[in-house]
Structures are given as C-alpha cells and as structure tokens.
Amino acid sequence: MGDKLVLDLETKKSFDEVGGQQNTAQLEVSVCGVYSYDRDEFRAFKEEEFKELGEWLKAASLIIGFNSKSFDFTVLQPYYKFNLSKLPHLDILEEVYHALGHRLKLDSIAQSTLGFGKSGSGLDALWYFKNNDWDSLIKYCLDDVRVTREVYEYGRRHGHLWYDSMGRHETIPIRWGNGQTIKDLILNAYKSGEQVEIDYLKTDTEERGKRNIDIKAVKNNQIQAFCHKQQAIRVFNIDRIFDVKTMGRQGHWQNKLF
C-alpha cells in the first residue's frame, strides 16, 4: 500500500497578477509542502525538486489537502505530464461543502476544532517569495500542512469537525473516519479499567498537552477521571481530546461519579 500524503503549496504570483481566478494555473509554485505518513516527515519541495515530488505523488495511496483539487492541483499541474486529477485525493473543503452546502476557510475550521489556526496569510507567503526569504516561506507552508493534517486527523478520530456560526458551535459530519472514534476508545478503556494517555487540546485555562488519566465515569461528552499530572479528579471534554493511547490497567483510585 502506498504512502499517505498531506499537501499544501504557495505561489509565485497573486490572482491580480494573472488576471483573476480563471487563470489559477498561471500562478506558478514557489514551494510545495508535504507531510508523509510513512516517513513521518514534513518536507518542502522547491521547483528543482519537483521531479522527486512527482514520484511521491504517483506512489501515494491518498493525497489530502484543503481546496486542493481546484487550487493546489490546478497550480501544480503544468509541472507534470501525468494527470494529477487521477490520483487518489481527499479534499477536506469538498467534504465540508458536501456536509454543509457552503464553503469555509481552513483557518476558521482549525480555530473552532483545534483551538489554533494558520500562522499567517497567503499574502505573507507572496512577500516571502518576492523578498527571497525562503526560510520564512518554507516555515509558513509547512505550518499550513501541519494544520491541514491535524484537521484531517481530528475528523478521522472523532467523525466530525467544528465551526462557529451565529454564535453557535456546530459540528461538520465527515466521511473519512476510521470506524472507531475517540469516544469509542474512551468507553472501551473505561469498561476494561485501563489507564489512558490523552493528548488534550488547548482550552481557555490551559495549554495543549499529554496526560495520563484513570477514567471514573463517562457521561454524555464528558469524562470524570483522576489526572496523574495534577494528582486530582478532573472533568475532561471528549471533543477536546485529539488522541488516546491505552496504558494498561489503572491504579486503584476511589471512584467519584458525576
């Protein structure tokens, strides 16, 4: 089975410079950022490295992006003789449109889902390119790849994403889940009495981080658990958990129910 890749690219030109969005293919690529699951590696490809990038793309079992079918692949296509649209591809924006009937920006989805968003704007990337600041350009591009990967992974693990509309926090159902959700894993660990390590997303009161917990009760979308980091009973929101790993049988802490 081939590698799974997350892709994002930056352009050399703006839409104003090429006469509008109907000329997307003329924007030209300054740098293309990729995350490889098999290699567990973030890699930035410059134009002189696009031959190698093409081999990565052709060998991939899935390419993941955001607005990548109509934008990224349209800009990248002039560099290749093979048809990029024939490659296995998951465009997160296409999935969002399928669920909601309208488009959303990556930054707004990431902010609502993960608690953080993009590190800048496309105008920043253009400025970096025109001023030959490759270090900043590559960092910006790979930051976008990282955000796209985390949005994809959250959806895969929870079965939905989040967005904010008219003051309400709303879910976006997705179709790329892997069957067993974070909540399923939590319930299984609770039933079997296993301690788990959770990667807990940033909240209003604390930074993102990993912590080991012994689950004492699960009610609706909340967990009551003994947190080994804080040595106290805490309540955790399942929707703020990015990842779960089982750590074996938990200690004998006194149950405290909701």
N, C-alpha and C positions, 0 to 999 in steps of 0.2 A: 504493500500500500504506500502511496506517495506521501510526501510531506504536506502539512497544512501550513499555509502562509497567511499572515495579516499584512496588508499593503496600504501605503499612502504615498502620495508624491507631491512635490512642489514644482511650480512652473517658472519659466524664464520671463514670461510676459503676462500682462493683465488682459482682461477682456477688452478694455478700452483700446489697448494697443493692437488687437487683432480684429476689431470691428464688431465685437459682441459675442454672445454665447453660441450663435450659429457657427462660429469659427473656432470652437473649442480645440479641434485637432491641430490648430496652428500655435497653440500656447507654448509648446516645447517644454521638455522636462529638465529641471535643474538637478534634482536629486530624487531618487525613489527609495523610500524606507520600507523595510520588510522585517517582520518577526517570523522566524522559523521555529515551529514546534519541535521538529525532530532534533534540530541543533540547539534548541533553547537559546537562541541568539538573535539580537537586533543587529541589522546590517543596513548601511546606507550605500546605495549604488549610484555612482556618478555616470555620466554618459559613456565614458570609455569602458565602463564595466557592464554595459547593458547586454552584451553577449552572454555573460555568465548569468545575469538576471533572467534572461530568456530561458536558459536551461532550468533554472529554479522553477519558473512559472510552468513550463511544459511538463515537469515531473511532479507537480503538486497534485494532491488528491482534492484539495479545496483551497480557494483563494478568498479571503474575507476582507471586505472594505466597507466604506461608508460613502454612498453616492459614487461608487467605484465603477459601475457599469457604464453610466452615462458621462462621467467625468474622467476619472483616473485612466480607465482603459481607452477612452477616446483620445486622450492626450498621448498615451504611450504607444498606441497602435502604429503610427508612422515609423517607429523604430524597428518594427518586426514584419517579416513576410508571412508568418503564420497568423491565423485569426484568433485574437485574444478572446473574442466573444464565445468561442467554442470551448474554452477552458471551464472546469467546474468552479462555480463562483457563487458566493453568498454576499449579497449587497444588503447591509443592515438597513439602509434607508428604504430600499424596496420593500423589505419586510415591515417596516414601520408604516409605510404608505398602505400596504395590504391590510394592516390591522386597523388603522385609524381613518384612512381615506384622505389624509393630508400629510405634508412633509414636516419634519422637524430638523433643527440643527443638531449636529453631533454634540456641541458644547452644552446645549440645553438638556439633552438626554443624559449626558455624563454627569452634569451637576445634580440632576434630580435622582439619578440612580446610584452614583458613586460618591457624591459629595465633593467632587472636584471636576474641573473641565480642562479645556485646551489651555496651552501656555501662552497663546498669542493669536494672531490672525494671519490670513494669507498675505495681507499687505506687508507684515513683518518679514515673511519669507521672501517676497519680491525685493524688499530693501536689502536683506542679507545677500541675495544673489548679485544684485547690481553693485553692491559695495564689496564683493569678493570675500564676504565673511562666511567662509564655509563651515567653520566650527559651529557658529550660531544657527546656520541654516540646517545642518545635519541634526543638531540637538532638537530644533523645533520640529523637524519632520519626524524624528523617532519618538518624540513626545506624543505626536498625533497617533502614531502607530500603537503606542502603549495604551493610550486612551481607548482607541478602537478595539484593541484586544481585550481590555478589561470590561468594556460594554458587552462585547460578544460573550465573554466568559460568564458574566453575571447572568445574562439571558439564558445561557446553556445550563447554568446551575439552579436557577430559580424558575425558569419557564416564562418569565416576563421581564420587562424593563419598566422604568418610571418616567413620567413627565409631569410638569405642573401646568394647569390650565384653569384660569379664572379663580385662582386661589385654592384649587383642589389638587391633591397629589393623586395622580391617576396611573393605572397600570397599562402597559402595552403588551398584549399577549404575543409571544413569538413562536416560531415553528422549528427552531433548531435545537431544542432541548434534548438532553440525553436520556430522558425517561425518569431517572431518579433525581429528585430535586434536593436542595439543601434541607428543606423541611422533612423530606423522607429520611434523609440521613440522620437528622436530629432525633426523629421519632424512633428510628431503629436503635440508635445509641441509648436513648432513654429506656427503651424496653429491655435491652440487654445489659443495662447497668455499666456501660462503657464511658470512660472519660474521653472527652474530645478536645482537640485544639481547634479554635476558631480564628479565622482572620476577620477581625471586626472592623467595619468601615468607620471612617471619621464621623463623629456626632458633634452636636453643639458644645458638648462639655469635654470631649476627649479626642485624642488623635487616633488614627488607624493603628492597629497593632494586633499581634497574635497573643492568645492567652489560653491556658488550659482550664476547662470547666467541668464540674460534675453536675449533670442535669438533675434537678429535683422535681420539676414539673414543667409541662408544656400546655399552654392554654391559648387557643386561637393562634396568634402570630408572635407570641412571646414565650421566652424561656426563663424560668427561675432556676438559678444554678449557683453552686459555690465556685467563686472565681479564685484560682490559686494565686494569681498575680496580686489581687487586692486582699486576699485572705478574708473574704466576706461573701455573703449571699448577694447576688446581683440579679437584675432583670435585664435580659437582652432581647432586642427586636430581631426576629429571624430575617427580616428584609435587609438588615444592616450586616448580615454575615456574608462575606464574599466566598469563603471556602471552609470546609470542615475536614478534619482528619481524626480517625479514631485512634486512641492511645492505650487501649486495653481497659481492664476492669477498674472502676473508680474506687476511691477511698471510702471509708465508712463514715460519711458525714451525715449528720441528722437531717432528715427531710424537713423542708419547710415549704408548705404549699401556698399557692396564691390565695 
